């Protein structure tokens, strides 16, 4: 393959792991990140270009000065609650800036695009197991913006021949198995790192939002997929496009859900810590069960998650928390 892979948002959680996997698989990597939510020290694989997708001059310079074979896009704002409070910011960053990127690709004749999408495009689920045919009814600006980009990508394929793969994942979790990279958000909103912060005494307890759902233990069930497995799906999607594959979209998950209580219990076993939990009122809009059907990705891309066990996922995240947590 001739050309580098441009990893947009490559200083963030998933993007930094992706850059590492690409380099380990022999790809040259260029990272662009405005460091608004990413971290300079996470962009240790590839060459970092600090900048924003709103800067079309910068985009043109990157595409002019480098031979780019494909683009992987991870640079979205992703907090659902924040998107409700600040929809203009979300549509500007997640939709308008993505179009800036796509237009730069067209100007420079780069026709392969991997898009980090989300299960939020589906909204309230009709069924516990969600496949690609599930109706798309997003209920917040974050999910609506992602759906808009997916629709835009379909139009850009039909109109301009820009081929893309959209990867919709549910709950990214875990950390680099080698302990070099991991998850950090400010503020943190994901269950597993919050539980582990309670284990390491960085927070007093973990809040459990509702214990009266129609599930075996009364707490919500979600599908947690290891970040390294997500990256492997992106790599397979890249190979699919570079082999002249068609545009497509895939749901990514383990296909097995774990309840909030099961996550807490597994974290107690992994860490050996008591981990205080407090039950609070349900949050509006939280479905009881949300699990991905990833059979399409397995059949077409040949994707096979390698870290499906909950304790393995938590173990890698715990190693990262112990190594880096107190230094933030």
N, C-alpha and C positions, 0 to 999 in steps of 0.2 A: 504494500500500500504506500502510495506517495502522499505526503502531506501530514500535518499535525492534526491532533484533535483539540479543538477549542472547548474547554470546560468552563462554562459560564456559571459563576457561583461556586468555584472550586476551592474556596476557602471556608465553605460551610460544612455542615455535618456530612451529608451524603456526597457532596461534590468533592470533598477532600479525600474520602475513601475511594471514589471513582478515579481520581487522578492517580492515586497510588496503584490501583489495579491496572490501569492503562499502561503506566510506566513498566510495571512488572511483566506486562505482556508485550513489551517491545515497541510501544507507541511513543511518539514524541507528543508532549502535552504543553499547551499554553493555557494558563488560567487567567480569566478576567473576573474581578470581584471588586465591589466598591467598599468592602469591609464594614458595611453597616450592621450586618449580623454575623459575618464570617470573621476569621481570625488569621492574621498574617502568618503566625507560626504553624497553622494547619496547612498552609499552601506550600508544603515542602517538596511536592512532586510536580515537576514541570516549571515553567517560567511564569511568574506572576506579573500580570499587567493590572495595576490598580486603576479602576475606572468604572463608569456607569453606562448602562445600555442606553441611557438618554443622550449620551455623547456620540452623535453619529460621526463626527470627525475622528474620534478615537477608534470607532468600529472600522471605518474605512482604512485607517492607518494599519490596524491589526491585519485586516484581510489583504491589504496591499503588500505589506512587508513580510508576510508569511504565507506559505502554501498550506491552506486549510482543507483537509479532506472531509471533515464532518464537525458538527457542533453538538454538544450535549448541554442542555439548559437546565440548571438547578437554581437559578437566581430569583426565586419567588419569595415574597412575604407570605407567611403561612399560618398566622395566628387567627383562628376563626373569630374569636371575640373581638379582636382588634379590627378585623375587616368590617364588622358591624358598626364599630365606632368611627372608623376612618375609611369609608368605601372609596373615596376619591384617590387616596394614596394607593390602595390595592389595585384599582383599575389602571392607574398610571404605571405602576411598577410591573404588575403581572400581565397586563394586556398591551398597553401602548408601547412599553419598552420592549416587549417581546416582538411586536410588529417591527420596531426599529431594527432589531436583530435580524429578523427574517428578510427585511428589505435590503439590509447590507449583504446578506448572503446572496440574494438575487443579483445585486450589482456586481458581485465578484464571482458569480457562477459556482457557488457552493450549494450542493443539492441534497445533502444528507443531514437530517436533524433528529436528535433524540430528545424527547420532551418529558420532563418529570411532571407527571400529572398526579391526580389524587382520587381517592374514593369519594371525596366530598362532592364530586360531580353528580353522584347518584341521589344525594339527599336522603330523605327517610326511606329505609329499605322496605320493599314489598315482601321479600323473603330473607331468611337469615343468611343464605349463601348467595353471594352476588357474582353473577357472571357478566360478560361484556354486553349482553342483550338487555340487562336490567334498565328500566326507564331512567332517564337522566332528569332529575328535578332538584337541582342544588338549592339550598335554603339559605345561603349566605353569600356575600360578595366574593369571598375566597373561592368557593366552589363554582360560582357563576363565572368568575374570571377564567378559571382553568377550563371550563367548558367552552367559553368563547374562543380561547386559543386553540383548543382541539378542532372547533368548527373552522377557524381561520386556516389551520393547517390542511384540512380537507380541501378548502378552496384554493390554497396555494399549490397543492398538488395538481388539482384539475386545471388550474389556470397557467401555472408556470413550470410544472414538473418537479417541484421541490418535494422530495419524498421524506416521510417522517414516520417515527414510531412513538406512540404515546404510551407511557408506562404508568398505570394507576395503582399506587400502592396504598396500603391501609395504615398500619402502624409500624414505621421504621423503628428498629430497636437494636441494642447491642453496640459493639465497638469493634474496632480493628482487632482481629484475633492475635496479632503480634503486640498489641498494647500501645501502638504508636499514635493512634488517632482515636477520637471518641466524640461523644455527644456533649455539647454545651450550648445552652440557649439562655438568654437574659431578657425577660424572666423565663424560667423553665416551666413547661406546661405538660410534658410527656410523663406518663405514669411511671415507667421503669426508672428513669433518672431521679424522679421525685422520691420514689420509694428508697432508692439507694442513698439519697441525701439524708433521709431519715435514719437510715442504717449507720451513716457516718457522722451523725449528730450535727449535720449542717442545717437541719430543720427539726423541729420538735416532734412532728408526727406526719403521717400521710392521711389526707382526707379521702374518705370513701363516699362518693356521691350516690347514695341510695343503696339499700340492702334488701329491697322488697320487689325486685324485678322477677319476672317469670323465668328464672334460670335455676339450676340446681342449688346454688348457694345464695341466690338473691342479688348478686352483684352483676354488673354488665360484663358481657363476653366480647372480647375483641381479638383480632387476628394480628399477631406480632411477627414480623419478618425481619430477619437479621440484615443489618445494613450491608454486610459483605455479600449476602445472597442477592440483595437488590442490585448491587453493582455488577454481579455476574450476569443478571438479566439485561442490564444496560449494555454490557459488552457483547452479549449474544445478539441484541437488537442492532448494535453497530455492525457486526459481522453480517447480519441479515441484509441491511441496507447496502453495504459495500459489495455484497454479492448480487446486487441488482434486484433485491427483494422489494416487494410492494409496500406502500404505506399500510400501517396497521395499528391496532391498539390492544393492550393486554392488561388484565388485572393481575396484580402480584400479591400473594400472601401465602401463608403456610397451608391454608385450607382447614386449619384446626384452630378453634378459638380457645382462649384462656380467660377466665373471669378475673376481675380485679382482686378478689380474695385469693385466687390461685397464684397470681403474680406476687402478692404480699407473702404468702406462705412459702413460695419458692425462694424469694429473696431472703427470708429468714433462714432457710436451710443453707443457701449459698454463703451468706455472710456470717452466720452464727450470731446474729444480733437480734434483739427482741422486736424492734420496729413497731413503734406505737401507731395505731390506726384509730381514727375517729370517724364515725358515720355521720354524714350530714344529709341535708335534703337533696333530692334528685335535682339535677340540672335540666332545664328545659331542652327538649330536642335530643336527648341521649337515648338512642334505641337500645333495647335489651341485648340484642345480638347483632354483630356486624363482622362477617367473615367473608373472605374472598374465595371465589372459585377460580383457580389459576390453571385449569386444565388446558386452555387454549395456548398459554405460554409454554406449557410443558410439551404440547404436541408440535407447535410450529417452530418455536425457538429452541426446543430441547432443554428448557430450563429445569434444573433440579436443585432445590434448596439443599444446602449442605449443613445448615445449623438450625434444624427445626426444633430441637429440644428447648423448652423454656429455661431450664437451668443453665444450659450452655449460653444462651443469649444473655441472661442475667449475669452469668459468670464473667463474660467478656466486659460487660458494662461495669461490673463491680471492680474489676482490675483497673479500668480507666478511672473510676471514681476515687479509688485509693491512691492512685498514682498522681492525679492532677487536681482532684476536687478542691483541696484546701488551698491551692495556690491561685485560685481565681479571685 
